[in-house]
Amino acid sequence: MDIDSHPDTQTNAITREITALYRQRIEDPDIENGPDGRLFLLRQAATVMMIAASTVKEPTDAMREQMAENHTHAVEAAWDLLQYDRLHGTSCGAVPASDEQWDTDTAGYVRQEYRVWRAEKQ
């Protein structure tokens, strides 16, 4: 599953990821600081990005406001993952977290890392 895929498939991915994140949070309320912290941050960033990328044909003002909020959360979650990987040296993709290109493309970093994780998982 790619973050940038078809909307129907994306809805299933969002549902799957939200469910997994919810379960992880219930099992370990401090998950970000444990051994599965990076995976949690990665899945959280990818999920929020998928939600932020969702489109509505004729959004209301309230929907536009929510969409802007979703975008802000996506940027924050991507930055959290990037900073975690820079601190711990835990990036898995071809271009490491330390590369300066990610300073202006945190979404690209999340896409790279999510693709690697999904490929390894299959």
FENWOMO-V897089 format. One record per pair of residues at least 24 apart in sequence whose ideal C-beta (glycine too) atoms are under 8 Angstrom apart, sorted by sequence separation. I is the first residue (numbers start at 1). GAP is how many residues later the second one is. If there is no record, write none. Layout:
I	GAP
I	GAP
This chain:
82	24
92	24
48	25
49	25
81	25
92	25
17	26
21	26
48	26
79	27
82	27
49	28
78	28
81	28
85	28
92	28
17	29
18	29
45	29
48	29
49	29
78	29
81	29
17	30
75	31
78	31
45	32
75	32
78	32
81	32
14	33
17	33
44	33
45	33
74	33
77	33
45	35
14	36
41	36
45	36
13	37
14	37
44	37
41	39
42	39
10	40
14	40
41	40
3	43
10	43
38	43
41	43
10	44
3	46
38	46
3	47
7	47
37	47
38	47
7	48
4	49
3	50
38	50
38	52
49	58
49	61
49	62
46	64
45	65
46	65
42	68
46	68
45	69
42	71
43	71
42	72
42	75
39	78
3	107
4	107
3	108
2	109
3	111
2	112
3	112
2	113
2	116
1	117
